[in-house]
């Protein structure tokens, strides 16, 4: 199985761009709960970049 980025969750719209789904949280404290919900829905793994951005990766 090929690894791929499924989505990005961030509170800082200016930090991300690209051709995959990007979910923008209203506040930085909303990033983690949103990412963990999407992690379950997408059957992916959440990887915290520790800059207010979380990548959801399918392994």
C-alpha positions as CSV (number, residue, x, y, z in Angstrom):
1,X,0.0,0.0,0.0
2,X,1.3,3.4,-0.9
3,X,1.5,6.2,1.7
4,X,-0.2,9.4,0.9
5,X,-1.4,12.6,2.6
6,X,-5.1,12.5,2.9
7,X,-5.8,16.0,4.4
8,X,-4.2,18.9,6.3
9,X,-5.8,20.5,9.4
10,X,-4.5,23.9,10.5
11,X,-5.5,27.1,12.1
12,X,-3.0,29.0,10.0
13,X,-4.3,29.2,6.4
14,X,-1.1,31.0,5.3
15,X,1.1,28.0,6.3
16,X,-0.4,25.5,3.8
17,X,-1.3,25.1,0.2
18,X,-1.7,22.3,-2.3
19,X,-4.1,20.1,-4.1
20,X,-5.3,18.0,-1.1
21,X,-8.2,18.8,1.2
22,X,-7.3,21.5,3.8
23,X,-9.5,22.0,6.8
24,X,-9.1,25.4,8.5
25,X,-10.0,25.5,12.2
26,X,-11.3,28.8,13.7
27,X,-8.9,28.6,16.6
28,X,-5.6,26.7,17.2
29,X,-7.2,24.7,20.1
30,X,-9.8,23.4,17.6
31,X,-7.1,21.8,15.3
32,X,-6.4,18.7,17.3
33,X,-10.1,17.6,18.0
34,X,-10.9,18.2,14.3
35,X,-7.9,16.2,13.1
36,X,-8.7,13.3,15.4
37,X,-12.2,13.1,14.1
38,X,-11.0,13.1,10.5
39,X,-8.4,10.5,11.4
40,X,-11.1,8.1,12.3
41,X,-13.3,9.0,9.3
42,X,-10.5,8.7,6.8
43,X,-8.9,5.7,8.5
44,X,-5.6,7.6,8.6
45,X,-2.9,8.5,11.0
46,X,-2.5,12.0,12.4
47,X,1.0,13.5,12.5
48,X,1.4,16.8,14.5
49,X,4.0,19.1,12.9
50,X,4.0,21.1,16.2
51,X,3.3,24.4,14.4
52,X,-0.4,24.3,14.6
53,X,-0.7,22.0,11.6
54,X,-1.6,18.3,11.5
55,X,-1.2,16.0,8.5
56,X,-3.5,13.0,8.0
57,X,-1.6,10.2,6.3
58,X,-2.9,6.9,5.0
59,X,-0.3,4.2,5.7
